[in-house]
Amino acid sequence: DGEECQHGGTVTGTTGNCGCTCTSGVNKAYEGSNCQTPSKCTAAADGKECQNGGTVTGVTGSCGCACADGYEGSNCQEASACTGGANGKPCQHAGTVTGVTGSCGCACPKGPIS
């Protein structure tokens, strides 16, 4: 169509029948007749998989992970600090929430409760 291939695409074909072969690879892919459209991401920004139930988001140039509840980090690799005790229930009798996702609990105060 007379336009140059973009984003590292290479020209293919012969006069009157030209096209583009677009770049490919993890988070480096483009598509379209001139390689002008970013492709859907297949991994996080660093090229690694999302962990702990996280899902890949974005298109080439803006890839990331949407983390499942209880996880954070660029690849959802870190367990979040607990916001409740065991089974997500609040700590009682002045107990303090402890742990990270998967190992939440309560630290009870020492001594008698008044």
C-alpha positions as CSV (number, residue, x, y, z in Angstrom):
1,D,0.0,0.0,0.0
2,G,3.1,2.3,-0.3
3,E,3.6,2.8,3.4
4,E,6.8,1.6,5.2
5,C,6.8,-1.3,7.6
6,Q,6.8,0.0,11.2
7,H,8.3,-1.2,14.5
8,G,11.0,-3.3,12.9
9,G,8.8,-5.1,10.4
10,T,10.6,-6.2,7.1
11,V,9.3,-5.6,3.6
12,T,8.3,-8.8,1.7
13,G,7.2,-9.6,-1.8
14,T,7.8,-8.0,-5.2
15,T,6.8,-4.8,-7.0
16,G,3.1,-4.6,-7.0
17,N,2.7,-7.2,-4.4
18,C,4.5,-5.9,-1.3
19,G,3.8,-6.6,2.3
20,C,5.4,-6.6,5.7
21,T,6.5,-9.4,8.0
22,C,6.0,-8.0,11.5
23,T,8.2,-8.6,14.5
24,S,7.3,-11.3,16.9
25,G,8.3,-12.6,20.3
26,V,7.3,-12.2,23.9
27,N,5.8,-8.7,24.3
28,K,7.6,-7.4,21.1
29,A,4.9,-8.3,18.6
30,Y,3.1,-6.0,16.2
31,E,0.4,-6.8,13.6
32,G,-1.5,-5.1,10.8
33,S,-0.7,-4.5,7.1
34,N,2.3,-2.2,8.1
35,C,3.0,-3.6,11.6
36,Q,1.3,-0.5,13.0
37,T,-0.8,-2.2,15.7
38,P,0.6,-3.5,19.1
39,S,-0.3,-7.1,19.8
40,K,-1.9,-8.3,23.0
41,C,0.7,-9.1,25.6
42,T,1.6,-12.8,26.4
43,A,3.6,-12.1,29.6
44,A,4.4,-9.4,32.1
45,A,6.6,-6.4,31.2
46,D,9.8,-8.4,32.1
47,G,8.7,-11.2,29.8
48,K,8.0,-13.6,32.7
49,E,4.6,-15.2,33.5
50,C,2.2,-13.7,36.0
51,Q,2.2,-15.9,39.1
52,N,-0.4,-16.9,41.8
53,G,-3.4,-16.6,39.5
54,G,-2.5,-13.2,38.0
55,T,-3.5,-12.5,34.5
56,V,-1.6,-10.7,31.7
57,T,-2.8,-7.3,30.7
58,G,-2.0,-4.7,28.0
59,V,-0.5,-4.6,24.6
60,T,3.1,-4.4,23.3
61,G,4.9,-1.6,25.1
62,S,2.6,-1.6,28.2
63,C,2.4,-5.2,29.5
64,G,1.7,-6.1,33.1
65,C,-0.2,-8.4,35.4
66,A,-3.5,-8.0,37.2
67,C,-3.0,-9.8,40.5
68,A,-5.4,-12.0,42.2
69,D,-6.6,-10.9,45.7
70,G,-3.8,-11.3,48.2
71,Y,-0.9,-10.9,45.8
72,E,1.1,-8.0,44.5
73,G,4.4,-7.2,42.7
74,S,5.1,-6.8,39.0
75,N,4.5,-10.5,38.4
76,C,2.1,-11.1,41.4
77,Q,5.0,-12.9,43.0
78,E,4.6,-11.4,46.5
79,A,2.0,-12.4,49.1
80,S,0.2,-9.4,50.5
81,A,0.2,-8.6,54.2
82,C,-3.0,-10.0,55.8
83,T,-5.9,-7.7,56.6
84,G,-7.7,-10.3,58.8
85,G,-6.8,-13.3,60.9
86,A,-7.3,-16.9,60.0
87,N,-10.0,-17.3,57.3
88,G,-10.1,-13.6,56.9
89,K,-11.9,-13.0,60.1
90,P,-11.0,-10.1,62.4
91,C,-8.8,-10.8,65.4
92,Q,-10.7,-10.5,68.7
93,H,-9.8,-9.3,72.2
94,A,-7.2,-6.8,71.0
95,G,-5.3,-9.4,68.9
96,T,-3.1,-8.2,66.1
97,V,-3.2,-9.5,62.5
98,T,0.0,-11.3,61.5
99,G,1.3,-13.0,58.4
100,V,0.9,-12.9,54.6
101,T,-1.6,-14.4,52.2
102,G,-1.8,-18.1,52.9
103,S,-0.6,-17.9,56.5
104,C,-2.7,-15.3,58.2
105,G,-3.3,-15.4,61.9
106,C,-3.7,-13.4,65.1
107,A,-1.1,-12.5,67.8
108,C,-2.9,-12.4,71.1
109,P,-1.9,-10.0,73.8
110,K,-0.2,-11.6,76.9
111,G,-1.8,-11.5,80.2
112,P,-5.4,-11.2,81.3
113,I,-7.9,-9.3,79.2
114,S,-9.7,-6.7,81.3
